[in-house]
Amino acid sequence: MQIYLVRHGESVGNKKREFYGATDYPLTQKGIIDAKVVAEKIKHINFDKIYTSGLQRAYVTAKHCNYNRNVEVIRDERLNERHFGELEKRSFAELKIENPELVSMAVKNFTKFYPPNGECFEDFYSRVADFIEEIIEKDEDVLIVSHNGTMRVILMMLIEMGDNISKLYFSQGDYTQIGVKEDYKYLVCFNK
């Protein structure tokens, strides 16, 4: 079994430099190009299914990745990015001035960061892990188009990285591959 991870293309939230986990921003023009670039990179790879979050930035990227294929694209909200509560749609620059400790925690210690009135890491991890366990039981080659935080959790879970995931950054326009063979999981490539 192979799991391929693709982060959505650049979205309006990326361009604005905001916290926007649950905010359903569309892709920018650059984001559409990102989606087409990664689609070209993975055109030779066969998938049984394509899973994507319920948010349009991931879904549109998944549709581009499905170009010239006849693969089912399945939306699953368990793949949505973490909800940042009161921080949603707030700029990093504004929050760095207002509450630098909170921004530092969000960036440097993603697993210990608790956004005010947002989703705690344990709940976020639990919903993503529930999805991944279900997928592994099916033993199919899949493409998952999702978000940086969600894909951090997937890698944390499968590669058993502990909570040191804050330094992981999934590039837009690239893919990551994880192999699964019985109880053995291994990283094949990262941001290729």
MDTraj code that builds the backbone (N, CA, C; nanometers):
import mdtraj as md
import numpy as np

residues = "MET GLN ILE TYR LEU VAL ARG HIS GLY GLU SER VAL GLY ASN LYS LYS ARG GLU PHE TYR GLY ALA THR ASP TYR PRO LEU THR GLN LYS GLY ILE ILE ASP ALA LYS VAL VAL ALA GLU LYS ILE LYS HIS ILE ASN PHE ASP LYS ILE TYR THR SER GLY LEU GLN ARG ALA TYR VAL THR ALA LYS HIS CYS ASN TYR ASN ARG ASN VAL GLU VAL ILE ARG ASP GLU ARG LEU ASN GLU ARG HIS PHE GLY GLU LEU GLU LYS ARG SER PHE ALA GLU LEU LYS ILE GLU ASN PRO GLU LEU VAL SER MET ALA VAL LYS ASN PHE THR LYS PHE TYR PRO PRO ASN GLY GLU CYS PHE GLU ASP PHE TYR SER ARG VAL ALA ASP PHE ILE GLU GLU ILE ILE GLU LYS ASP GLU ASP VAL LEU ILE VAL SER HIS ASN GLY THR MET ARG VAL ILE LEU MET MET LEU ILE GLU MET GLY ASP ASN ILE SER LYS LEU TYR PHE SER GLN GLY ASP TYR THR GLN ILE GLY VAL LYS GLU ASP TYR LYS TYR LEU VAL CYS PHE ASN LYS".split()
xyz = np.array([
    [0.0844, -0.1182, 0.0000],
    [0.0000, 0.0000, 0.0000],
    [0.0886, 0.1240, 0.0000],
    [0.0492, 0.2210, -0.0817],
    [0.1197, 0.3477, -0.0865],
    [0.0207, 0.4607, -0.0575],
    [0.0639, 0.5543, 0.0259],
    [-0.0152, 0.6738, 0.0562],
    [0.0627, 0.7928, 0.0027],
    [-0.0019, 0.8677, -0.0842],
    [0.0578, 0.9890, -0.1408],
    [-0.0136, 1.1085, -0.0797],
    [0.0641, 1.2033, -0.0324],
    [0.0094, 1.3236, 0.0295],
    [0.0390, 1.4443, -0.0580],
    [-0.0630, 1.5253, -0.0813],
    [-0.0471, 1.6503, -0.1547],
    [-0.1143, 1.7602, -0.0744],
    [-0.0408, 1.8673, -0.0525],
    [-0.0987, 1.9849, 0.0125],
    [-0.1682, 2.0688, -0.0948],
    [-0.2786, 2.1283, -0.0576],
    [-0.3511, 2.2154, -0.1505],
    [-0.2597, 2.3254, -0.2045],
    [-0.2952, 2.3786, -0.3212],
    [-0.2212, 2.4919, -0.3773],
    [-0.2410, 2.6170, -0.2931],
    [-0.1652, 2.7192, -0.3256],
    [-0.1751, 2.8452, -0.2495],
    [-0.3199, 2.8937, -0.2467],
    [-0.3647, 2.9304, -0.1277],
    [-0.5008, 2.9817, -0.1111],
    [-0.4956, 3.1295, -0.0759],
    [-0.6112, 3.1905, -0.0751],
    [-0.6218, 3.3315, -0.0364],
    [-0.5668, 3.3506, 0.1052],
    [-0.5921, 3.2546, 0.1942],
    [-0.5414, 3.2627, 0.3321],
    [-0.3896, 3.2595, 0.3378],
    [-0.3257, 3.1773, 0.2517],
    [-0.1789, 3.1767, 0.2436],
    [-0.1288, 3.3139, 0.2014],
    [-0.1909, 3.3666, 0.0987],
    [-0.1475, 3.4952, 0.0437],
    [-0.1639, 3.6079, 0.1456],
    [-0.2717, 3.6032, 0.2236],
    [-0.2960, 3.7053, 0.3261],
    [-0.2110, 3.6837, 0.4511],
    [-0.1445, 3.5657, 0.4597],
    [-0.0641, 3.5298, 0.5770],
    [-0.1501, 3.5302, 0.7043],
    [-0.2564, 3.4514, 0.7003],
    [-0.3512, 3.4416, 0.8111],
    [-0.3552, 3.3004, 0.8684],
    [-0.4070, 3.2924, 0.9916],
    [-0.4535, 3.1649, 1.0444],
    [-0.5881, 3.1410, 0.9762],
    [-0.6060, 3.0262, 0.9141],
    [-0.7312, 3.0054, 0.8413],
    [-0.7676, 2.8584, 0.8291],
    [-0.7438, 2.7805, 0.9298],
    [-0.7696, 2.6374, 0.9214],
    [-0.9070, 2.5994, 0.8716],
    [-1.0116, 2.6474, 0.9361],
    [-1.1482, 2.6092, 0.9007],
    [-1.2122, 2.7044, 0.8004],
    [-1.1492, 2.8170, 0.7761],
    [-1.2030, 2.9138, 0.6803],
    [-1.1869, 2.8568, 0.5397],
    [-1.2937, 2.8590, 0.4643],
    [-1.2954, 2.7917, 0.3339],
    [-1.2526, 2.8863, 0.2207],
    [-1.1276, 2.9276, 0.2253],
    [-1.0742, 3.0153, 0.1206],
    [-1.0511, 2.9371, -0.0089],
    [-1.0701, 3.0042, -0.1236],
    [-1.0400, 2.9406, -0.2525],
    [-0.8903, 2.9478, -0.2839],
    [-0.8520, 2.8787, -0.3900],
    [-0.7152, 2.8890, -0.4399],
    [-0.6951, 3.0235, -0.5092],
    [-0.5719, 3.0719, -0.5045],
    [-0.5333, 3.1884, -0.5840],
    [-0.4960, 3.1385, -0.7244],
    [-0.4630, 3.2303, -0.8134],
    [-0.4144, 3.1895, -0.9462],
    [-0.2878, 3.1061, -0.9313],
    [-0.1989, 3.1476, -0.8399],
    [-0.0773, 3.0693, -0.8134],
    [-0.1148, 2.9311, -0.7603],
    [-0.2187, 2.9238, -0.6782],
    [-0.2649, 2.7961, -0.6238],
    [-0.3134, 2.7012, -0.7311],
    [-0.3776, 2.7543, -0.8326],
    [-0.4215, 2.6708, -0.9449],
    [-0.2998, 2.6188, -1.0204],
    [-0.1991, 2.7042, -1.0362],
    [-0.0738, 2.6599, -1.0994],
    [-0.0067, 2.5526, -1.0137],
    [-0.0024, 2.5733, -0.8804],
    [0.0532, 2.4719, -0.7888],
    [-0.0159, 2.3371, -0.8093],
    [-0.1487, 2.3402, -0.8192],
    [-0.2266, 2.2171, -0.8362],
    [-0.1915, 2.1492, -0.9685],
    [-0.1757, 2.2269, -1.0725],
    [-0.1409, 2.1702, -1.2036],
    [0.0015, 2.1150, -1.2041],
    [0.0913, 2.1819, -1.1324],
    [0.2306, 2.1355, -1.1234],
    [0.2368, 1.9993, -1.0550],
    [0.1702, 1.9863, -0.9424],
    [0.1751, 1.8574, -0.8713],
    [0.1003, 1.7501, -0.9506],
    [-0.0063, 1.7877, -1.0181],
    [-0.0791, 1.6910, -1.1022],
    [0.0131, 1.6340, -1.2098],
    [0.0964, 1.7192, -1.2665],
    [0.1935, 1.6748, -1.3671],
    [0.2969, 1.5801, -1.3052],
    [0.3413, 1.6118, -1.1839],
    [0.4416, 1.5284, -1.1161],
    [0.3898, 1.3882, -1.0851],
    [0.2613, 1.3759, -1.0587],
    [0.2059, 1.2462, -1.0166],
    [0.1263, 1.1762, -1.1276],
    [0.1325, 1.2282, -1.2483],
    [0.0484, 1.1717, -1.3557],
    [0.0797, 1.0249, -1.3854],
    [0.2008, 0.9808, -1.3542],
    [0.2403, 0.8420, -1.3790],
    [0.2023, 0.7461, -1.2656],
    [0.1493, 0.7988, -1.1567],
    [0.1172, 0.7176, -1.0387],
    [-0.0297, 0.6764, -1.0437],
    [-0.0548, 0.5491, -1.0186],
    [-0.1922, 0.4993, -1.0156],
    [-0.2447, 0.4991, -0.8716],
    [-0.3686, 0.5431, -0.8561],
    [-0.4360, 0.5444, -0.7256],
    [-0.5658, 0.4674, -0.7372],
    [-0.6027, 0.4013, -0.6280],
    [-0.7344, 0.3388, -0.6228],
    [-0.8417, 0.4425, -0.5913],
    [-0.8052, 0.5371, -0.5052],
    [-0.8993, 0.6426, -0.4656],
    [-0.8214, 0.7705, -0.4354],
    [-0.8932, 0.8818, -0.4443],
    [-0.8401, 1.0117, -0.4039],
    [-0.9308, 1.0631, -0.2934],
    [-0.8699, 1.0946, -0.1797],
    [-0.9433, 1.1512, -0.0663],
    [-0.9005, 1.2967, -0.0493],
    [-0.9944, 1.3796, -0.0116],
    [-0.9649, 1.5205, 0.0093],
    [-1.0481, 1.5730, 0.1251],
    [-1.0028, 1.6820, 0.1822],
    [-1.0800, 1.7438, 0.2893],
    [-1.2075, 1.8033, 0.2302],
    [-1.2944, 1.8493, 0.3145],
    [-1.4178, 1.9118, 0.2689],
    [-1.4002, 2.0551, 0.2244],
    [-1.2805, 2.1106, 0.2421],
    [-1.2564, 2.2516, 0.2095],
    [-1.2184, 2.2668, 0.0621],
    [-1.2690, 2.3724, 0.0002],
    [-1.2545, 2.3883, -0.1445],
    [-1.1101, 2.3971, -0.1926],
    [-1.0200, 2.4538, -0.1141],
    [-0.8809, 2.4647, -0.1606],
    [-0.8186, 2.3265, -0.1831],
    [-0.8547, 2.2306, -0.0990],
    [-0.8053, 2.0937, -0.1154],
    [-0.8838, 2.0210, -0.2247],
    [-1.0144, 2.0389, -0.2270],
    [-1.0979, 1.9702, -0.3255],
    [-1.0609, 2.0107, -0.4684],
    [-1.0417, 2.1396, -0.4925],
    [-1.0053, 2.1861, -0.6266],
    [-0.8675, 2.1314, -0.6656],
    [-0.7744, 2.1291, -0.5710],
    [-0.6426, 2.0698, -0.5979],
    [-0.6584, 1.9218, -0.6335],
    [-0.7435, 1.8505, -0.5601],
    [-0.7673, 1.7077, -0.5880],
    [-0.8259, 1.6881, -0.7277],
    [-0.9168, 1.7747, -0.7667],
    [-0.9764, 1.7648, -0.9005],
    [-0.8697, 1.7815, -1.0086],
    [-0.7751, 1.8734, -0.9867],
    [-0.6642, 1.8892, -1.0821],
    [-0.5780, 1.7631, -1.0848],
    [-0.5547, 1.7037, -0.9685],
    [-0.4744, 1.5807, -0.9612],
    [-0.5453, 1.4632, -1.0286],
    [-0.6746, 1.4731, -1.0443],
    [-0.7536, 1.3668, -1.1060],
    [-0.7720, 1.3886, -1.2562],
    [-0.7095, 1.4897, -1.3109],
    [-0.7208, 1.5193, -1.4535],
    [-0.6727, 1.4004, -1.5361],
    [-0.7519, 1.3628, -1.6361],
    [-0.7234, 1.2480, -1.7240],
    [-0.7229, 1.1143, -1.6497],
    [-0.7896, 1.1067, -1.5394],
    [-0.8055, 0.9820, -1.4632],
    [-0.9546, 0.9586, -1.4435],
    [-0.9872, 0.8402, -1.4070],
    [-1.1254, 0.8087, -1.3728],
    [-1.1271, 0.7510, -1.2316],
    [-1.0761, 0.8290, -1.1379],
    [-1.0640, 0.7848, -0.9987],
    [-1.1657, 0.8616, -0.9140],
    [-1.2295, 0.7907, -0.8248],
    [-1.3274, 0.8540, -0.7370],
    [-1.2578, 0.9527, -0.6434],
    [-1.3117, 1.0759, -0.6363],
    [-1.2623, 1.1776, -0.5425],
    [-1.3630, 1.1849, -0.4286],
    [-1.3156, 1.1544, -0.3075],
    [-1.4038, 1.1449, -0.1909],
    [-1.3674, 1.2549, -0.0919],
    [-1.4655, 1.3371, -0.0596],
    [-1.4452, 1.4410, 0.0417],
    [-1.4698, 1.3810, 0.1801],
    [-1.3798, 1.4125, 0.2729],
    [-1.3945, 1.3631, 0.4097],
    [-1.3492, 1.4738, 0.5042],
    [-1.4391, 1.5231, 0.5855],
    [-1.4094, 1.6363, 0.6739],
    [-1.3072, 1.6031, 0.7821],
    [-1.2801, 1.4753, 0.8041],
    [-1.1756, 1.4395, 0.9012],
    [-1.0388, 1.4849, 0.8512],
    [-1.0283, 1.5133, 0.7216],
    [-0.9024, 1.5621, 0.6639],
    [-0.8928, 1.7144, 0.6642],
    [-0.9954, 1.7821, 0.7155],
    [-0.9897, 1.9281, 0.7224],
    [-0.8748, 1.9729, 0.8112],
    [-0.8287, 2.0944, 0.7851],
    [-0.7246, 2.1547, 0.8692],
    [-0.7819, 2.1785, 1.0084],
    [-0.6944, 2.1963, 1.1023],
    [-0.7311, 2.2257, 1.2412],
    [-0.8066, 2.3584, 1.2482],
    [-0.9087, 2.3634, 1.3315],
    [-0.9863, 2.4867, 1.3508],
    [-0.9121, 2.5760, 1.4498],
    [-0.8826, 2.6981, 1.4065],
    [-0.8041, 2.7897, 1.4892],
    [-0.8889, 2.8854, 1.5725],
    [-1.0177, 2.8590, 1.5846],
    [-1.1041, 2.9347, 1.6756],
    [-1.0983, 3.0845, 1.6535],
    [-1.0703, 3.1589, 1.7614],
    [-1.0664, 3.3048, 1.7558],
    [-0.9547, 3.3588, 1.6670],
    [-0.8607, 3.2735, 1.6314],
    [-0.7494, 3.3176, 1.5466],
    [-0.7833, 3.3103, 1.3966],
    [-0.8929, 3.2429, 1.3629],
    [-0.9318, 3.2327, 1.2216],
    [-0.9423, 3.3718, 1.1594],
    [-0.8834, 3.3842, 1.0410],
    [-0.8846, 3.5063, 0.9595],
    [-0.8082, 3.6225, 1.0242],
    [-0.7222, 3.5925, 1.1196],
    [-0.6367, 3.6950, 1.1806],
    [-0.4973, 3.6818, 1.1220],
    [-0.4331, 3.7928, 1.0919],
    [-0.3014, 3.7879, 1.0278],
    [-0.1925, 3.7544, 1.1295],
    [-0.0894, 3.6839, 1.0802],
    [0.0255, 3.6517, 1.1646],
    [0.0907, 3.7793, 1.2157],
    [0.1059, 3.8788, 1.1282],
    [0.1728, 4.0042, 1.1651],
    [0.0981, 4.0745, 1.2785],
    [-0.0330, 4.0817, 1.2673],
    [-0.1172, 4.1451, 1.3693],
    [-0.1055, 4.0699, 1.5022],
    [-0.1128, 3.9380, 1.4960],
    [-0.1070, 3.8577, 1.6176],
    [0.0323, 3.8564, 1.6811],
    [0.1374, 3.8681, 1.5992],
    [0.2737, 3.8755, 1.6547],
    [0.2899, 3.9974, 1.7438],
    [0.2249, 4.1063, 1.7074],
    [0.2302, 4.2287, 1.7878],
    [0.1420, 4.2147, 1.9111],
    [0.0225, 4.1631, 1.8897],
    [-0.0769, 4.1509, 1.9958],
    [-0.0422, 4.0427, 2.0985],
    [0.0038, 3.9274, 2.0503],
    [0.0299, 3.8139, 2.1392],
    [0.1439, 3.7286, 2.0827],
    [0.2683, 3.7781, 2.0925],
    [0.3810, 3.7068, 2.0320],
    [0.4028, 3.5657, 2.0882],
    [0.3714, 3.5436, 2.2157],
    [0.3896, 3.4110, 2.2749],
    [0.2968, 3.3086, 2.2100],
    [0.1746, 3.3501, 2.1820],
    [0.0770, 3.2608, 2.1205],
    [0.1215, 3.2217, 1.9789],
    [0.1675, 3.3190, 1.9018],
    [0.2137, 3.2913, 1.7655],
    [0.3364, 3.2015, 1.7695],
    [0.4273, 3.2292, 1.8616],
    [0.5472, 3.1475, 1.8756],
    [0.5104, 3.0029, 1.9084],
    [0.4156, 2.9842, 1.9965],
    [0.3704, 2.8499, 2.0336],
    [0.3072, 2.7809, 1.9125],
    [0.2268, 2.8530, 1.8363],
    [0.1609, 2.7953, 1.7183],
    [0.2630, 2.7467, 1.6168],
    [0.3691, 2.8224, 1.5996],
    [0.4703, 2.7901, 1.4992],
    [0.5710, 2.6868, 1.5503],
    [0.6144, 2.7006, 1.6737],
    [0.7231, 2.6172, 1.7248],
    [0.6781, 2.4907, 1.7966],
    [0.5540, 2.4884, 1.8444],
    [0.5093, 2.3723, 1.9204],
    [0.3626, 2.3426, 1.8893],
    [0.3414, 2.2994, 1.7677],
    [0.2077, 2.2780, 1.7129],
    [0.1219, 2.1860, 1.7997],
    [0.1811, 2.0859, 1.8608],
    [0.1044, 1.9880, 1.9381],
    [0.0620, 2.0411, 2.0756],
    [0.1329, 2.1387, 2.1275],
    [0.0999, 2.1954, 2.2594],
    [0.0173, 2.3234, 2.2476],
    [0.0057, 2.3737, 2.1260],
    [-0.0661, 2.4975, 2.0985],
    [-0.2158, 2.4739, 2.1073],
    [-0.2848, 2.5589, 2.1832],
    [-0.4302, 2.5502, 2.1938],
    [-0.4903, 2.6830, 2.1512],
    [-0.5476, 2.6898, 2.0303],
    [-0.6069, 2.8162, 1.9865],
    [-0.7318, 2.8485, 2.0678],
    [-0.7463, 2.9721, 2.1142],
    [-0.8641, 3.0083, 2.1941],
    [-0.9938, 2.9750, 2.1199],
    [-1.0796, 2.8972, 2.1859],
    [-1.2070, 2.8515, 2.1299],
    [-1.1891, 2.7755, 1.9978],
    [-1.0741, 2.7145, 1.9829],
    [-1.0456, 2.6358, 1.8633],
    [-1.0346, 2.4892, 1.8974],
    [-0.9791, 2.4144, 1.8062],
    [-0.9672, 2.2697, 1.8207],
    [-0.8370, 2.2336, 1.8916],
    [-0.8469, 2.1614, 2.0012],
    [-0.7263, 2.1184, 2.0705],
    [-0.6557, 2.0123, 1.9862],
    [-0.5274, 1.9973, 2.0067],
    [-0.4505, 1.9046, 1.9250],
    [-0.5000, 1.7613, 1.9396],
    [-0.5388, 1.7211, 2.0586],
    [-0.5833, 1.5838, 2.0819],
    [-0.7057, 1.5504, 1.9967],
    [-0.8014, 1.6434, 1.9880],
    [-0.9207, 1.6197, 1.9056],
    [-0.8845, 1.6154, 1.7574],
    [-0.7975, 1.7066, 1.7160],
    [-0.7497, 1.7120, 1.5777],
    [-0.6810, 1.5803, 1.5410],
    [-0.5885, 1.5373, 1.6242],
    [-0.5157, 1.4128, 1.6019],
    [-0.6123, 1.2942, 1.5936],
    [-0.7076, 1.2911, 1.6839],
    [-0.8015, 1.1797, 1.6917],
    [-0.8823, 1.1655, 1.5625],
    [-0.9322, 1.2757, 1.5073],
    [-1.0137, 1.2642, 1.3858],
    [-0.9296, 1.2253, 1.2653],
    [-0.8062, 1.2770, 1.2565],
    [-0.7186, 1.2411, 1.1451],
    [-0.6759, 1.0940, 1.1585],
    [-0.6404, 1.0523, 1.2797],
    [-0.5991, 0.9132, 1.3036],
    [-0.7128, 0.8163, 1.2715],
    [-0.8351, 0.8532, 1.3055],
    [-0.9514, 0.7705, 1.2744],
    [-0.9615, 0.7475, 1.1233],
    [-0.9404, 0.8520, 1.0457],
    [-0.9434, 0.8400, 0.8997],
    [-0.8314, 0.7482, 0.8503],
    [-0.7094, 0.7715, 0.8970],
    [-0.5934, 0.6940, 0.8496],
    [-0.6078, 0.5462, 0.8846],
    [-0.6543, 0.5148, 1.0038],
    [-0.6746, 0.3746, 1.0418],
    [-0.7742, 0.3063, 0.9481],
    [-0.8783, 0.3787, 0.9113],
    [-0.9788, 0.3265, 0.8186],
    [-0.9179, 0.2989, 0.6808],
    [-0.8354, 0.3906, 0.6337],
    [-0.7716, 0.3773, 0.5023],
    [-0.6745, 0.2586, 0.5007],
    [-0.5970, 0.2444, 0.6059],
    [-0.4999, 0.1349, 0.6120],
    [-0.5703, -0.0005, 0.6079],
    [-0.6861, -0.0103, 0.6719],
    [-0.7630, -0.1357, 0.6687],
    [-0.8035, -0.1731, 0.5265],
    [-0.8257, -0.0732, 0.4406],
    [-0.8677, -0.0988, 0.3018],
    [-0.7523, -0.1451, 0.2139],
    [-0.6289, -0.1143, 0.2552],
    [-0.5088, -0.1598, 0.1850],
    [-0.5104, -0.1248, 0.0351],
    [-0.5367, 0.0024, 0.0060],
    [-0.5381, 0.0514, -0.1315],
    [-0.4330, 0.1611, -0.1469],
    [-0.3882, 0.1826, -0.2694],
    [-0.3009, 0.2963, -0.2982],
    [-0.3889, 0.4199, -0.3105],
    [-0.3596, 0.5207, -0.2297],
    [-0.4461, 0.6382, -0.2253],
    [-0.3663, 0.7675, -0.2343],
    [-0.4339, 0.8680, -0.2860],
    [-0.3850, 1.0054, -0.2825],
    [-0.4708, 1.0786, -0.1821],
    [-0.4058, 1.1495, -0.0902],
    [-0.4766, 1.2323, 0.0072],
    [-0.4362, 1.3766, -0.0187],
    [-0.5342, 1.4595, -0.0523],
    [-0.5096, 1.6018, -0.0760],
    [-0.5677, 1.6766, 0.0425],
    [-0.4795, 1.7442, 0.1152],
    [-0.5239, 1.8016, 0.2410],
    [-0.4440, 1.9270, 0.2753],
    [-0.4067, 1.9390, 0.4015],
    [-0.3510, 2.0627, 0.4571],
    [-0.2228, 2.0334, 0.5346],
    [-0.1424, 2.1360, 0.5541],
    [-0.0130, 2.1195, 0.6206],
    [-0.0283, 2.0547, 0.7585],
    [-0.1183, 2.1059, 0.8405],
    [-0.1364, 2.0509, 0.9745],
    [-0.1864, 1.9069, 0.9718],
    [-0.2810, 1.8795, 0.8854],
    [-0.3364, 1.7446, 0.8729],
    [-0.2283, 1.6463, 0.8293],
    [-0.1485, 1.6872, 0.7326],
    [-0.0437, 1.5980, 0.6831],
    [0.0679, 1.5807, 0.7865],
    [0.0901, 1.6799, 0.8701],
    [0.1850, 1.6640, 0.9811],
    [0.1378, 1.5516, 1.0730],
    [0.0089, 1.5530, 1.1027],
    [-0.0477, 1.4495, 1.1907],
    [-0.0355, 1.3121, 1.1249],
    [-0.0632, 1.3029, 0.9955],
    [-0.0530, 1.1749, 0.9251],
    [0.0891, 1.1211, 0.9346],
    [0.1869, 1.2060, 0.9093],
    [0.3265, 1.1624, 0.9175],
    [0.3641, 1.1278, 1.0613],
    [0.3191, 1.2083, 1.1561],
    [0.3456, 1.1833, 1.2983],
    [0.2940, 1.0453, 1.3382],
    [0.1759, 1.0132, 1.2912],
    [0.1122, 0.8863, 1.3259],
    [0.1810, 0.7685, 1.2570],
    [0.2008, 0.7782, 1.1272],
    [0.2522, 0.6640, 1.0513],
    [0.4006, 0.6393, 1.0722],
    [0.4788, 0.7449, 1.0811],
    [0.6239, 0.7302, 1.0940],
    [0.6658, 0.7343, 1.2415],
    [0.5674, 0.7529, 1.3291],
    [0.5916, 0.7558, 1.4741],
    [0.6984, 0.8577, 1.5109],
    [0.6719, 0.9815, 1.4729],
    [0.7673, 1.0902, 1.4938],
    [0.7584, 1.1539, 1.6313],
    [0.6665, 1.1123, 1.7128],
    [0.6468, 1.1821, 1.8393],
    [0.5819, 1.3162, 1.8105],
    [0.5931, 1.4099, 1.9032],
    [0.5255, 1.5387, 1.8815],
    [0.6173, 1.6441, 1.8201],
    [0.7267, 1.6014, 1.7616],
    [0.8215, 1.6946, 1.7007],
    [0.7866, 1.7191, 1.5532],
    [0.6653, 1.7671, 1.5292],
    [0.6204, 1.7865, 1.3915],
    [0.6169, 1.9332, 1.3501],
    [0.6432, 2.0230, 1.4420],
    [0.6332, 2.1654, 1.4109],
    [0.7289, 2.2087, 1.3009],
    [0.8392, 2.1369, 1.2847],
    [0.9378, 2.1749, 1.1837],
    [0.9055, 2.1196, 1.0455],
    [0.8059, 2.0335, 1.0365],
    [0.7673, 1.9791, 0.9067],
    [0.6870, 2.0822, 0.8294],
    [0.7226, 2.0999, 0.7039],
    [0.6482, 2.1912, 0.6183],
    [0.6261, 2.1231, 0.4837],
    [0.5015, 2.1044, 0.4482],
    [0.4663, 2.0428, 0.3213],
    [0.4513, 2.1529, 0.2168],
    [0.5323, 2.1470, 0.1138],
    [0.5311, 2.2486, 0.0087],
    [0.4098, 2.2322, -0.0806],
    [0.3600, 2.3435, -0.1300],
    [0.2538, 2.3403, -0.2288],
    [0.3179, 2.3109, -0.3644],
    [0.2539, 2.2246, -0.4418],
    [0.3078, 2.1860, -0.5714],
    [0.3969, 2.0625, -0.5662],
    [0.4093, 2.0012, -0.4491],
    [0.4911, 1.8807, -0.4319],
    [0.4058, 1.7687, -0.3726],
    [0.4634, 1.6475, -0.3719],
    [0.3945, 1.5359, -0.3076],
    [0.4914, 1.4616, -0.2160],
    [0.4335, 1.3896, -0.1225],
    [0.5071, 1.3065, -0.0276],
    [0.4491, 1.1663, -0.0379],
    [0.5357, 1.0658, -0.0229],
    [0.4911, 0.9266, -0.0364],
    [0.5300, 0.8475, 0.0877],
    [0.4342, 0.7701, 0.1379],
    [0.4556, 0.6828, 0.2533],
    [0.4166, 0.5411, 0.2121],
    [0.5048, 0.4468, 0.2380],
    [0.4752, 0.3071, 0.2111],
    [0.4230, 0.2394, 0.3368],
    [0.3276, 0.1498, 0.3196],
    [0.2718, 0.0736, 0.4309],
    [0.2722, -0.0733, 0.3904],
    [0.3435, -0.1538, 0.4694],
    [0.3486, -0.2976, 0.4448],
    [0.3275, -0.3661, 0.5788],
    [0.2078, -0.4210, 0.5959],
    [0.1665, -0.4794, 0.7229],
    [0.1854, -0.3763, 0.8336],
    [0.2659, -0.4045, 0.9341],
    [0.2843, -0.3081, 1.0430],
    [0.4031, -0.2147, 1.0204],
    [0.4657, -0.2248, 0.9060],
    [0.5841, -0.1454, 0.8763],
    [0.5455, -0.0270, 0.7881],
    [0.5770, 0.0948, 0.8344],
    [0.5496, 0.2162, 0.7580],
    [0.6797, 0.2900, 0.7356],
    [0.6985, 0.3434, 0.6148],
    [0.8261, 0.4083, 0.5826],
    [0.8043, 0.5263, 0.4886],
    [0.8870, 0.6257, 0.5055],
    [0.8832, 0.7445, 0.4213],
    [0.9613, 0.7169, 0.2934],
    [0.8964, 0.7255, 0.1796],
    [0.9590, 0.7011, 0.0508],
    [1.0189, 0.8318, -0.0027],
    [0.9419, 0.9403, 0.0006],
    [0.9929, 1.0705, -0.0414],
    [0.9139, 1.1803, 0.0279],
    [0.9744, 1.2976, 0.0371],
    [0.9130, 1.4122, 0.1051],
    [0.9300, 1.5359, 0.0179],
    [0.8202, 1.6041, -0.0089],
    [0.8215, 1.7264, -0.0912],
    [0.8930, 1.7074, -0.2236],
    [0.8524, 1.6051, -0.2964],
    [0.9141, 1.5769, -0.4264],
    [0.8403, 1.6500, -0.5367],
])
top = md.Topology()
chain = top.add_chain()
for i, resn in enumerate(residues, 1):
    res = top.add_residue(resn, chain, resSeq=i)
    for name in ("N", "CA", "C"):
        top.add_atom(name, md.element.get_by_symbol(name[0]), res)
traj = md.Trajectory(xyz[None], top)
